Every structure is written in structure tokens, then in C-alpha cells.
Amino acid sequence: MLTLPAQAGEGLLQPGDAVVSGFSGIRPADRPVPPGANPLDSFYIDTEGPAAQILSLSGLGGEPAGQLVTPPIKRQIKAGEVGQVFAISLDDGQGSGTANIYLGATSAYGIQIVGPDADGDGLPNRLRTGQPGAQFMAGQFGPGGDPGTIWRVDGVTGAVAAFATLPGNSGPGIGDVVFDRGSRLFYVSDLETGLIHRLDSNGAVLDSFDHGINGRPARGLAPVPDDGVRMDIANPTFDSENPATWGYTHPDRRVQGMTVQNGRLYYAVAGNRQVWSVGLNGDGSFTGDARWELDASGMAGDGPITDMLFDAQGRLHLAQRGAPRGSYNYAVFAEPGRSTVLRYRPEQPDDPATESRWVVDPESYAVGLTPPHNNANGGIALGNSLGGAAGAVLWSTGERLRPSEDADPAAPADVHGLQGNGADLVRPANEPPAQSYFIDYDGLFNDPEKAGHMGDVEIVPGEPVQTGQAGYVIPWETLPPYDIPPGDRPGYDLNLRLTKRTIWHNCIDGGVNWVCGYEVRVRNTSDAFPFFGLIRVRDHLPVVPPGAMIQVPEAPAPWLCGWVAAPNTFACQRNAFLPPLASVAFHVIVRIPKASAEAAHLCHLSNIAEIAFPVGGSWRNFDPFDDMDAATAVIPAPYCNPPMQQTNLRIEKVADPGNCGITSVGFLCRFRIRVWNAGPGVFNHELTIQDTLPAGVIPVFSPGWNCGPGINCTHLLNPLHLAPGEERFLWVSIQVPRAVALANHCQIRNQVRILTPPGGHPMNTNPADDQAEAVALIPGNLCTQILPIQKQECPPGYRLQGGQCARAPSSDPTPPPTPECPPRTRGKWPNCSPNVPPANPCPDGTYGTPPNCVTDPPRCPDGQGRWPNCQRHCPEGSVGTPPNCHCPDGMVGTPPYCTRINVDPGFCPPGKIRRGKTCITAPVLPVCPSGSAGKWPNCRCPSGMTGKWPNCTRKPGSITPPVTPPVTPESGPKCPKGTRGTPPHCVRIIVDPRPCPTGTIGRWPNCKRIVLERPCPAGTLGQWPRCRPIRVTPPVTRPPSVTAPLRTIQPGITRLNTENNLK
């Protein structure tokens, strides 16, 4: 992890820094899934993932405009250190001058439990329901801690220690933690009992306030004592997917979000989402004068208020979190899309005629770009603006802040993290919130199924410390060696795809520099299997002007970067867990002095990236042809605006790399073709190049070009627009059988020329530079002789390169390569043996076993994937049998991307019209009869006839008009794609991917709650989940009287089987 070093005399936590909490993520077991087992059972909480992070918000790069920013991560507090946490508080840093962080244990991201190892794999077994011997999963509540623990993170050193532990918390955890700067005491809400505890600076509990008993009567409400229900994971009644079994106290006494203002502690009660306050004495003790403040209105869902704050104007901000949800698959921890951020204004002056001193109708903020913009996750904080104005930016935690339906297909999708917008931008301003910053928490995208994965956020008050740049300069240290996770090869292959794009099409004017930005993204292309392991990317800039500086602002954890060949080639690596179709990315920022760019007449800057590990063609990355990509940024300098005149193209070809790679069937050679506009004018024409390859090879071309017979490749953009200096790349990878390598004397020659426009054309004036060629060399001694197999090794400080030992440069992060067996041998080094060919093998370039040799490689049946990984079943969520897979009724799309159809509520079927909120039969209006013209009742004689209808006669000499066939539904106009109905009554089809939430049935938005009934356990009375113990008291001698009949306890109702409905 790259870290921002603290300045001399300063602590880790600085003014303007953000502390944010969230779910730490998951990891798969380090061993294959047993046959027939559920892969989900082998995923555990990632104890190395961040439960909280410290972010430096000092350099976000411009005003908020909907951009995704990735500020430097100064410290990650891992789940292995504190478990899962939600509430965050900061003290005043008295004594050190640097604030310290306090984190409260939580059940907000579900309760994960495990049992003893029952299958002998050395790992505890995941459990859905309680059982004797069950324990909390590692990473749930931290080492040596429990659900009532509050953790302290030292603001200077970052050291973590337990600060306090609330007594008797069985699992619900902490609601909120608040520090009062006046008394220097802490207030902590307990979700199990509903009590608000007062703690001293050492974490000792001083006293408590009970809202259910002492607060509610202040408004004439009946007291609500604690029901005594506790979480018991050893009891089969505990259900990890049912929060009703997690031991939360009654909602009318359960306190969550809190804040201190003007000598009063404000707190939110879950029941009816009320806000109350209680006075504080000078020593911080409770005065007992509880006061109802307001009932929050206008909130999107039934979830609790988990955070609150006051701004400088005395306005109260409330953050809602979706109702808690249990999730065995770690997807949904809170009801999605139903969480709001509100702002209440005090009455000015206070109106004695109203019960509350707050204006009844609150203002709200739009959170998330997806309508209705209610994607908050329950945390808010005020920070400084780019200009330094205190409290000018409101930061909110949220889910799907930038969804995958973003208009920019290359934009990072499904951002779960932070949204920062102007604190004054309440609705309808900033709706959708396009004037916002977006920060992703875990660097993983394409995960729309996640909800409730974010927690709280706090901003260190004070003037931010400016670092002078928006990211990190690439460090000069050596990257650590490969860290390949243990485990055998699974029964399937994986693949990674690299894409590169410019962050801004034009480089940004940065004063004395041009600032060009690129995004490098690596995606797991499998739609069924996750990727887990090391990813290493090599990045190269072909041209680096003097004085240029390369930065990687997204290189903080978990990416680590270092030079390969300064100043234009570096590498970044990280260990990553990528669910199916998920991706990780980092940014590359290049700062070019304007004087250097002008001296080189530089108008464009290209950047090339390639996956260096896993190696293309291996089981971790089986397709080597999608491992590289390039992007070109435009430098909008005045000298780069050429007049509209003739121009010339040039072409270049290089072997990339110079030596071909060894494969199981021969060799893999790769060439890079570069075509650029040499100027002086702008190129605007079709571009076609012709590639000539040796006979017998199999070529594969990179995306962006259409390559057909004769290997003529035409760029997909037609016409292609290239400013002077702008370029395009095409990679050609060819599979070379051994026989072809021998026939070409181990030198694979590749020629290319510009075909369209031809040389001499106004768009390509010089035909002399329209051709290029390159030669790739076959490694080893295939074309000489087979040498005796000898062990190849080098002494410490040297590495093997091309059969020679060369000193390893200290700045080269590439580890020593593993030697491979020489050609015509087999096995794994050093256990190589001569490769004995079959007696009668199929000829090179064919497949199969004699006599069944074919020229075409094997293929899967249509719709069943890519050989040899053929699918025999339709993707999950679809129906049918391959290759005839389709989305089920009520859904649209192509498997596995099926989404529900939600028809526009304003739509009426043909023959109906809308009247108010209902559809009624359209009235039948009379029309003019056939043979007449006009509209009823003004019918007239048609053209070519005279008289008054219906007495029409044909004019002399007129021509009988042709008979127009009636318009039938088949030949008449139709509504355009994406709409339905009959023109002109076409309405848009709204595709809403939201299913009904867990615990409900039906189709969105008409979801009905599923009522789960179960009997109270033996030895208890009541109605689930409000069960109370049966207390038996000794008999008391009484005078003879009529004995009351005994109460008969009816058998409990069996729980409904709703498993299918909950999916």
C-alpha cells in the first residue's frame, strides 16, 4: 500500500481528512470447493479488508462535477484489527494536538457465524442458523473484543486498542458514539438495551440514560422497558438472515444516531423515526429533562436514523439507513434505495402555536444518480470546500452512487462509497447530484447487487493540509515479489481483460504543465467464477518529454507501484478478489511542462498498458489477446490547431516483445502496429491496413478493427478523425506451429502497409512511408539442435535472461522468471524429459487424433461458451437449454443479464384512454363514410368530384384515383423500440431491475411483506419474537375460593416455507 508520509512533527490524522467505515469484504477459502458443495459456503469475512479508512481530501482535482475521485488512503484499519464497525467519533486530540478515532462494533453488515469443522478441511463451517458450539466468524467483532467494544485508533501513530466495552451486549452492537468537547466525555447508544451510556476519557461507564423509561413520559407516552431478548447464536431460533432474531431492543426505545449541541444531547429513536433531546449538566451528566423535537417526515423507507449533525446555522441534518437485512451471500445488508438525507430548519422565531420548534417540512438531498436518488447508507459529515470554506461540503455514505447505467460506458460503474456535494444544494437543486464528488470505498465495480455496505463518515475539523498534488509520485523502491495465493488449480479457467481510456479527452491546463489522465482497468471476464490472486500491470509511455512527471493517484492501497525502466515504464500490482465480471482500476496522471511539449510540438500523448501477471495463456488468464490496450490524450495547445489542408499517414510495426513465447502447441508471437497522422493537416477518412503473415500461422487481432479476408483491417470508426500527431494501435498475436517456425528459420516476419487511403491521396500524400515490417524471434534452439538438459540458475543478485545471467537492477520490480523446459521437452523445470511425439500425430495446423484430423479448432455448440470451457446449462436467472437460453417471462434482456419489466404507470392498452388514474374505453367517434373526405360531421366530396356530399359526381376528364388499400396493423406505423402501444399513443417501457426486497413477495413496486410466524421456544410464553420466560412462583396459602381454570397453551404455528419467495 502506498502511504502518504506525515510531515515532520505531525500525526497521521490531519485537518480535512475523512474517516469512513464500511464492510471489509469477503475472501474465498484457500482450497477448492468439494464436489457437490455450495461455493457460497466457502466464503468468509476478509480480515485483511478495510473496516475503516482514513482518506486525505486535500487534493480532489477541481470543483465537483460528477467525477469519480480516489483520494490517497493514509491508513486502513482492517477487520482483523477491529472487526466490523459502523459508528465513528473523533476527540479533540488534547495532549497531542491530533484527534483520535473511536469506532463502534456493529451488526449493520449482518451477523456471520460458524460452527466446528465438520468436513475435515481445516476450516470452520459457515452456518445460516444457530446451533450449539456456534461462534462469531473471524472478522465480525475483532480480536479479544465483543459486540459492545469501542476501538480507539491513535491519531498520531495509527495504533489500535480496545477503548471500552459495554456490558452484556450479545450481538446487536453499538448504535452511535459521540464526543462532547465541552465535558470531554463520550456518549454511546446500545442497540441491545436502548440505553445511552456516559463514558469518561478512559472508557469507564459513569451512568446511563433510559429513553424508554425516562424519556417517553415527557410527552405523555407510556414507558417501554427493555424486553430482555438477547441474541443467542447457539440456539436454533437464531437466523442470520432474519434480523428479528438478533436481539435488538424494542424500536420505541432503541437509540441510534446522536449529536451534542448547546448543552443538549440530541438522539434518534428508531420507532416512528423520532428525534429527542436531553439536557447535559456542566459535568456531562444527564439532567433528565427529555424533550421531543420532531417526527422525521418525508423519508423514503422505514429504516432508522443512524447519524445526525448541526451546521453553523443551527440546522439539523439527519441521515437514514435502510432497514437491516440479513444476507448469507454478503450482498444486501440494508433495504436498498430507501434511505434519505434530510435537513430541518429551526423556526425563526419559534412559533408557540406549534408543538415542535422545527419547520415541519424538511429539505432533502439527492444521493446517488439513480432516481429517486435515495441511495444513502446512514453516514454524513460536513467538510471544507475546494476554496477552504468550512462546512461547505456535505459528505454522505451511499450505495450505487454512480450506477452501471451511466451514460459513459467506460465510466466506473456501481460506486459504493462517498458522495460530496455543496451543503446548500438541497432539492430540487443538484437533482440528479451531478455537482458532486464520488469516491469508491473498495475499488471494486460492477457490483450492483450490493446494498448497505457503507457505514459512517467523519471529517477532521480545521483547515486541510495541502499536499501540493492530487496523488503520489511513483516511489523508487522495488516492488515485493509475487505473492501467489496457495491452492490447487480449480476445475475451470479464468481470464482477465485490460482496458485503458483517457480520464479527460483533452489534457487539462495545469498552469505551467499539461495534465493528462488515463484509467487502467482489469476485469474478470468470467460470469460464473471469481478471480483471486495477484494482478500485475505494466504501463508504458512511448514518449516522455523532458521534465515530465508520472503520478499514480489511485495507487494507494491495495495497489503498489514501482519503476521498471524510468522514466517511462513502471508496474503496479495488487492482490485482488474479483467476483464474476467485477474489476479493479488505477489512474495514471502525467504532468508535462508546457515548454517541453511545445519544443517537441507534442499534441497527443499515448499510454500503453499490459497485464504482466497472470501471464496470458495460463489458467488464471487463459486469453492472451485481451491483455493490452492503449489510449491517447489530446493536448489542446494553440500550436496544435492546424489549418484544413492535406496530410500524411505513417505506419510502424515492432515485435512486442522481440522473442515469441513458448506454448503447448508451438509459439505465440505478438506485433504492435502504430498508425499516426504525420501532419500537417487533419486526417478524416477511412483507414484500412493490410497485414501479411507467414503461411500456416493463426492470427488474432485486438479490438477496434474489423479484419477480414486477406487480412485487411479497417478501423471501426469510419471516417476516422486524427489530428496531427494522433495515433491508433493494432496488436496482432499469431500462433506459430513448430513446423512453421522451422520452415521460417525461427524468424517470423510480419509486413504491413496502408491500403486506404492509398499513397498520393490528399489524406496520405507520401506513399514512401506506407509500409513497415518487423521480425519476431523463436526462442531456444529449435533451429539448431537439442542440447542436453542442464539446470539453469544464477547467483544471488543476478537473474536469468535469455540463457545468460545479468545483474538485477534494484529498481526493476520484476521477479526472476521461472525457467521453462527447452523446446522438444516436457514437464516442469527442473524435471524435464524428452518429448516423445506420438507415432502418427496429426499434421501441424490440424486438431484431433489420426485418422480423425480436422483443420478447424474444436468449438462449443452455439451459445455454450468457449472451448474447452463449454457450458451445459443456461446461466443462472435464465431458462431454457443451451444454446436456446432466454430470459423468463416478465423480464427482458439477454442471459445472464435479465431485468424485470416495469410498465409506465401512465400506459393504457389499445382501445383505452386515461381518465384520471384509470383507463376507460375510448369513445367511438363517427367518421366520414368511405368515398368521402373530411372529418365528421364536415364530410365533403373527395378530390376529382363535384357537388355536395353525398350527391357527388365526377368532374369531366378526371382520372379515377387508385384505390388505397386499408392500413392494417401489420403495414401501419409502429411504436419505436423501447415503447409500446399504438401510434400516436406510445409510452415508454420502464425497465426496473429491482426485485421485491427480501421478506416480501410480489412484483415491484407492489410488494407485500411476508409475515413469518413461529412458536415461542419451550419454557416461554407470548408471540414471536416477543417471547418471555415462564416464571414459576411457589404456591401461597389462600382461603378456599373458586379456582380459575388453567390457561391452555395452544400449539405454535409452523413457520411458513418462504425460502423461494425470499430469493
Buried (B, 14 or more C-beta within 10 A) or exposed (E): EBBBEBEEEEBBBBBBBBBBBBBBBBBBBEBBBEEEEEBEBBBBBBBBBBBBBBBBBBBBBEEBEBBBBBBBBBBBBBBBBBBBBBBBBBBBBEEEEBBBBBBBBBBBBBBBBBBEEEEEBEBBBBBBBBBEEBBBBBBBBBEEBBBBBBBBBBBBEBEBEBBBBBEEBBBBBBBBBBBBEEBEBBBBBBBBBBBBBBBBEEBEBEEBBBBBBBBBEBEEBEBBEBBEBBBBBEBEBBBBBBBBBBBBBBBBBBBBBBBBEEBBBBBBBBBEBBBBBBBBEEEBBBEEEBBBBBBBEEBBBBBBBBBBBBBEEEBBBBBBBBBBBBBBEBBBBBBBBBBBBBBBBBEEEEEEEEEBBBBEEBBBBBBBBBEEBBBBBBBBBBBBBBEEEBBBBBBBBBBBBBBBBBEEEBBBBBBBBBBBBBBEBBEEBBBBBEBBBBBBBBBBBBBBBBBBBBBBBBBBBEEBBEBEBBBBBBBEEBBEEBEEEEEEEEEEBBBBBBBBBBBEEEBBEBEEBBBBBBBBBBBBBBBBBBBBBBBBBBBBBBBBBEBBBBBBBBBBBBBBBBBBEEBBBBBBBBBBBBBBBBBBBBBBBBBBBBEBBBEEEBBBBBBBBBBBBBBBBBEBBBBBBBBBBBBBBBBBBEEBEBEEEBBBBBBBBBBBEEBBBBEEEBBBBBBBBBBBBBBEBBBBBBBBBBBEBBEBBBBBBBEBBEBEEEBBBBBEEEEBEBBBBBBBBBBBBBBBBBEBBEBBEBEBBBBBBBBBBEBEBEBBBEBEBBBBEBBBBBBBBBBEEBEEBEEBEBEEEBBBEEEEBEEBEEBBBBBEEEBBBBBBBEEEBEEBEEEEEEEEEBEBBBEEEEEEBEEEEEEBEEBBBEEEBEBEEBBEBBBBEBEEBBBEEEBEBEBBBBBBBBEEEEBBEEEBEBEEEEBEEEEEEEEBEEEBBEEEEEBBBBEEBEEEBEEBEBEEEEEEEEEEEEEEEEEEEBBEEEBBBBEEBBBBBEBEBBBBBBBBBEBBEEBEEBEBEBBBBEEEEEEBBEBEEEEEEEEEEEEEEEEEEEEEEEEEEEEEEBEEBBE
